[in-house]
Amino acid sequence: MTALYIQDETEFDMLLESEPLFVVDCTAAWCGPCKLIAPLIDKLASEYSTRAKVFKLDLDANQPVAKRFGIRSIPAVMIFKQGELAETMVGVKPYEEFSSTLDKHLA
């Protein structure tokens, strides 16, 4: 199972309204470090499939979303809870850091 891409801001806003908890990996095709965490994000999507949705967002195609949440460097992984940004992790991190942070918000 892999993390699906959010297509646009409209879809993003629908997720904010409908999903109690979800993860968004802000990425871009030209970003080397983003490629390093891509398999970790897919693993997160797979391991947490019953508890939290995990998505990817191409920032080149979604500049308004990046501006809205102040994303200046990528990879940036945002966790949203009840429609609000709960946490942002910037940079390459080990899988355990992503999973433990998500666990904290699931508790």
C-alpha positions, 0 to 999 in steps of 0.5 A: 500500500502506498500513500496517495497524492492529494490532487488539489486544495479542494480535495485537501479542504475536504480531507480537513473537514472529513478526516479526524486524523491524517498525515500529509508528506509535502514533496516535490519531484526534484527534491532528493531528501523527499525521495529518501523518506518516500518509502517510509511514508508508504510504510506509514500508510500501510501500517496505519491504514486502519487508524490514520490516512496518509497522503502525499502532496506535490508542492509544485502543483499546490503552492497555495497549500504550502503558503497556507501552512508556511512550508518553506523547506521539504520534506515536511510531514504534517499531521492534522487532527480534527481539521487543525495542523497538530504537528509538522516534522521537517527533514529526513527522519527515521521511520520510528520518529514518524510512527511515534509522532503519529502514535502520540496523536492517535492516543 
